[in-house]
Amino acid sequence: MKKILLCSCSVIAALFFVAVAGLSQDQDQEVAPKGGKGVCRADVEKFCKGVRPGGGRIWACLKSNEASISQPCRDQMAQARERGKEFHQACRPDVQKFCKGIPRGKGRIISCLKSHEADLGEPCRAFFKKN
């Protein structure tokens, strides 16, 4: 019984970390979108100049410098975190059902979910309508 419980906890933890890593990749684009716009662009240039974009690296850099970055950037990061939490709560069952083998990042999970829009549960559909 202990082995089953330990294994179950390990699987749940692994799924959580994979989901968070995928979200961080997408959050790179949210706080510092390509094309040079965004409230965090100056902070990225100041604190993360040598950091290669992608894989959540920009997000991690900004997070590690959160005490020093501008207030608008901190606010943007907080909003991105909140949207991420809302997304996970609303769409987790649908991600597991429809997008199980889809790699995280670059909007692939969002695209997957949108391709199953008619079959999504009500919480996930409501999330997409709101955002």
Order of alpha helices (4+ residues) and beta strands (2+ residues): alpha-alpha-alpha-alpha-alpha-alpha
